[in-house]
């Protein structure tokens, strides 16, 4: 058994803790749009509209070998937002044309949105590459299932920027205070993480990386085209309404965990032989609620993921789990300051901590110190200054079980209506020296970025 124990680390090879970031997102940023609102032809101006930004930034990040040195990189590029409004049809295209030295841009990098929308009495139908958001949390969710995340460059405080625009069809119908949203996704787009275990944003810890080379027949890199089949299609719906002082919602989803798990085989001497990818099919039954009382906003989300592995007997398939979230947002009276505090987590059913080759056990080692439960506290503060031309923000997350943390302070300054300066930092670490926390893996990735954008 001692020879097998280290192998549990290997199944985390691609992006272990989606659990670790479940919900850490755009605490400050606005939701892309209110899916319950449906415009009419008379309300929408016609014609073509072009907007976007031209940006330039410099990032300084700690050298991984010598922590006293700083590596610098220059980033930036052009983003374009094109839209055309017709009488009953709208079209949108969002493009990011940002040169990359370290890799060739893919469609994920270039197309951040591409859709067409048609309106009918009381509703609308959208299709294309879309980014959407479900849930009542303050940008923090445990029931937001519509887009896979992109962790190739770590995390930021804007979940929409981290979402992958995915092919989907959405039909929304509204009557009175009630809205029903039906979504169909024809394929599975998995979460994206650094493929190279030596990459500074890899989600494998140094201990895991030491064992990766031991596989005599490792799986080839994941080919997304293998998942672009109707057998990997997903669908579900969200019903929202107003009940008294609260906005409430019910969610059903039949889909897949975007985080891949691993199926492992061993040689006769218990050394690692092969690693193959697996994706877990599951149903989500969930609810959400938001209650506004003066300057206070209360938020709740909860649900149950019913895995295809209902009894937890297949070590290569993720088990069923409960997810939960509670949050409070507070607008400080007589100021424009906003404070948000959220607690969220999950509990894995039929957890087998004695089996080191079980995907849930291996994931828990890095996200919750091997426990079947995980709890995360997220706090955020935004302070507008100088008549809201300057905004000071601080967002942070703390994983209770692994004692890992991330701090994301930033300051932005609207120099003019079309000129924006922003400075943002990222700090990672863990209070536990023996922790396999992802934030400890990233503890050399502290960085500071300063940039300026011209908006048009």
N, C-alpha and C positions, 0 to 999 in steps of 0.2 A: 504493500500500500504506500509506503514512503516513496517508492520510485514513481508511483502514479500521481501522487499529490501535485507535483509541480506542473503536470500536464494540464491541470484545470485552468492554468493561466493562459494557455494558448488559444482557447476557444474565444478569447476576447479580442482576437487579432484585428478584426475590422471595427472598430467603433463600438466598443463596449458600452458604455453607459449612455444610451439614450435615456435610461432611467435617471442618470445623474442630472440631466438638464431638462427633465420633463417639466416644461412650463417656464423656464427662465427666458424672458422675452422682452417685447417692446413695452415696458412698463409706462413709458411716457408717450410713445408714439400713438397717433390716432389709428383706429381700425380703417382698413383700406376703404370700406364703404359699408353702409348699413344695408344688409341684404334684405331687410324687411321693407325697405322703401322702394316703391315702384313709380317711375315717372310716366308721364303721358306725353304724347307727341306734341301737344300744345305747349307743354312746359319746357321742352328741350330746344335750344337754338340749333340751327343746322349749320353745316359747313365743316371745314377741316381746321384742326387746331394742332399747333406744334409747340412743344415745350421741352424742357430738359435742363441739363447743367453741364458745365465744363469745369472739371475739378483738378486740383494738384495738391499732393500731400507728401510729407516726409515722415517716415516712421523710424524711430530708434528702438531697438530691442536688444536685450541682454545677450551677449555672446554665450553660447552653450558650453564652450570649453573654459573660457576665462570670464567669470562673472563680473569682473571689474571693467571689461571692455563693452562697447556698444556697437552693434551692427546697424547700419542705416540702409534704408531702401526708399526709392522714389516711386510713388504710385499716382494714379489718376486716370483720367480719360473723359469720355463723352457719354452721357446718357440722354436718350431721346424718348419723349413721350408723345406719340402721335394718336390723335383721335378724330374720328369722323362721325358726325351726328346726322342721321337722316330722319325721316318722318316716323318710321317704326323700327328702324335698324340703326344700331351704333356699332362702330368698330374701333378697337384700340390696339396699339402696339407699343410695348415698352422694351427698349433695347439698351444694353450696356456695352459700349465699345471701349473696353479698357485693356490696353496691351498688357500681356503677361510674359515676363521673361522666363519664369521657371516652368511653364507648361503651356500647351496649346489650348486656347479657349474652346469650350464645347458649347452645345446648345443651352446647357444649364447656365453657363456664364453669360451668354449673349441675350437670350430671350427671357426677360423677367416678367413678361406678360404679352399675350397675343390672343385676342378674343373678338367675338362678334356676338351682339346681343339684339334680340328682337323682342318687341313688346306686344302684349295682347291684353284685352280688358282684364284688369285686376292682377296682372302678373307679367313675367318676362322669362325668356329662355336664353341662357348664355352657353357658349361653347368655345373651347380653345385651351391655351395654356394659361391657367388661372392660379392666383394666390388668394385663399380665403381663410377666414378665421372663425372658429366656433368657440363658444364658451362665454361665461359671464365674468371671469376674472379680469383684473386690471392689467390686461396684456399678458397675464400669466394663466396658463390653462393646463388641465389634465384631460380634457375632452376634445381638444383641437386635433382632429385626425386627418384633415384634408390635404396637407402638404408635408412631404418629407423634409427634414432639416439638412443643412449643409454645414459640416463642422471642419471643413478643410483649413480654415483660417481661425479656428477657435470659436469664441462666442462674442457677441456684441449685445447691446441693450435694445436691439431692434429686430423683433422676430420676423417681420416681413422681409428684411434683408437676408435673413438666414433661411427662408423658405425657398424651396425649388418650385418654380411654376410648373404645374403638372397638367397633362391632358385631362379634361373633365367636361361634363355637361351638367348644367345646373338649371333647374326649373323652380321659380319662386312664385307662389300665389299668395295674395294678401286680401283679407276681408276683415274690416274693422280693425281691432287691435291684435289680430291673430295673423301669423305668417307661417307658411309651410314651405320648406326648402328641400327639394329632392336632388340628390347628387349621384352621378354615375361616373366612375373612373375606369376606362377600358384596360388599364394596365397597372402594374406595380412599379413605382419608382422608389428604390430603397434610399435610406439615409446615406449621405456621402461623407466620407472621412478620408484622411490621408492614407493612401495605400502603402506607402513606404514606412516600415516600422521605425526607420531612422529619422523620419521627418519630425521637426520640432512640434508639429500639431498632431502627431500620431496619438491615438488613444490607447496605445499599449505602453505599459510601464516599463522601466528598464529591466525589471525582473522578467517580464513577459518576453521582451525582445531577446533576452539571452537564450530562451528556449525555442524561438521561432525557427532557427536553423536546424533543429533536431529532426524535423519531419523528413522522412525518406521519400515521401511522395505527396508534397503539399498541393492543395487545390490551386488551379490557375486563378488569375484575377477575375473577379465577378464580371460577367458580361451582361449589361443591362438589357440587351436584346432578348435574352432568355426569359425575361420577365414581361416582355411586351406582347403578351398573349391574352386572349379572353379568359383563359383558365386562371389568370391573375387579376381579373376585373374585380372592382369593389363598388359598393353602393350603400346608400343610407339616406336618412332624412332627419330634419330638425324642425320641430314644431315649437314656436314661441308665441307667447301671449302676455297680456297684462292682467294680473289678478290683484285687485286692490292696489296697494302701494308698491307691489313687486312686479318685476319682469321675470317670467319663468319660462323654462324650456325643457323639452324632452328630446332625447337623441337616440337614434338606433343606427348602428354601422356594422356592415359585414365586410371585412377587409383583412389586411395583414399587418403585423407589426413591421414597421419599416426597418427596424434593426435586425440584421441577419444573425442567426445563431449558427453553431458549428456541429457537424456530425463527425465524430472522431473514431478512428480505428487504430489499434495498437499491434505492434509486432509481437511474436512469441516472448521476447525478452522484456515486454512492457514498454519498449521505446515507441515513440510516436511514428505511425505509418502514414496515415492520410488525414486530411482535413477537407471536408466538403461543406458547402453552404446550405442553409435551410432557412425558410421563411415561414413563420407561424401564422396560420389562418385563425381568425377569432371574430367573435361578435362583441360589440360594445353596447351595453344598455346603460344610459346615463341621464342625469338631470342637472339643471342649473337654475340659479336664481340670483337676482340683483335687487337690493332694496336701498332706495335713496331716502335719507332722513336728514334734511337740512344740509349741513356741510359734510355729513358722513355717508359713505356708500359701503354697504355690506355685500359681500360676494361669496357665493357657495357653488361648488361643483362636486359631483360624485358619480361614480359609475362602477360597473363590473365588466371586465374583459373575460368572456368565456372562450377559452382556448380550445383548439381542436384536440389537444391532449387533455381531455377533461379530468383524468385521474392522475395526471402528473407522472406517468410511467415512462414517457419517452424523453431521455436526457437531452436529445438534440432539438426538442421543441419547447418553446417557452410555455410556462404554466399559466393558468388563469390568475387574475389578480384584481383586487379592489383598488380603486384610485379615489383620492379625495382632496379637496381644496377648500380653504376658508381664508377670506381676505377682508381687509378694511382699508378704505381710502378716506383721507381727511383733508379738506381744504381749510387751512388755518384762517380763522376769522380776521378780518381787517387787513389781510395780506393776500398775495397771489401765490403763496407757497402751498405746495401739495405734498402730502406724505402718504405712502402706501406700505402696508405690511401684509404679507401673504405667507401662509403655512400650507404646504402640500406634501403629498407622499403617496405611497402605495403599500399594499400587503400582498405577497405572493402566496397562493394556496398550494397545498401539497408539497411544500418546500422540503427538499432532501439535502440538508447540509452535509450529510455523510458521504455523498457521491461527488467526488471532485470533478468528474467529467460531465456533470449536469450543467446545462447552459445557464440555468437560473442561479446555481451555486457560484459559478465562475463570475457571472455578472455582479452578484452581490458582494463578492470580495472587493471589487473596486468601487462600487457605489454605496455600500452600507456596511462595510466591515464584516461581510459574511452573514448578515442578518436577513430574514425574509421580508423585513419591513424597511422602509426608508422614509425619512422626514427631512424636509428642506425648508428653511426660513429665508424669505426674500424681502428685502427692504429697499425703498427708493424714496428719494427726496428731490423735488424740483423747486428752485427758487428763481423766479423772474426778477430781473433788475433793470434799471435804466429804461423804464416804461416798456418793459418786455423786449427790449433790443438785445439784452444779455440774459442767458439762461444758464444757471449753474445746476448741475445734476449729479447725483450719486446713487448708483444702484449696486447692490451687493447680495450675494447668496451664500448661505452656510449650510453644509450638509451635517446634520446632527451626528449620525452614526460614524461617519468617516472623518469628521472634523475638518473637511476640506472647505475652502472658501475662494470666492472670486470677488474683486472690487472693480467697479467700472465708473470712475469719475469722469466728468466731461464739462466743458464750458463752451458755449457758442455765442457768437456776436454777430448780429445783423448790421454790418457796416453800412449797408444801403439796402434798398428793397431787392436789389438783384445781386448782392454780394454778401456772402456768408463765410465767416471764419469759425473754425472749430478746432479745439484741442481735446483729445481724449486719451485716457490711460487705461491699462488693464493690469491687474495684479492678481496672481494666483498663488496658492499655497495650501498647507495643511498644518494644523496644530498637533497632529499625531505623527511622530517620526517614523513609526512602523506602518503607517497607512499606505494602502495601494490606491488611494484616492486619485481620481483623474486630475484633480487640481494639484496634487503633489507631483504628478507626472509632468504637468505644465509649469512647475514653479520657476523654471528658468525663462519663461516666456513673458515676463513683465515688459511692458512696452509703453511708449508715448508717441502719439501721432498728432501732427499739426497740419492743417490743410485749409485751403481756401477754395470756394466754389462760386462760379458765376452762374446765376440762374436766369433762364430766359423762357 
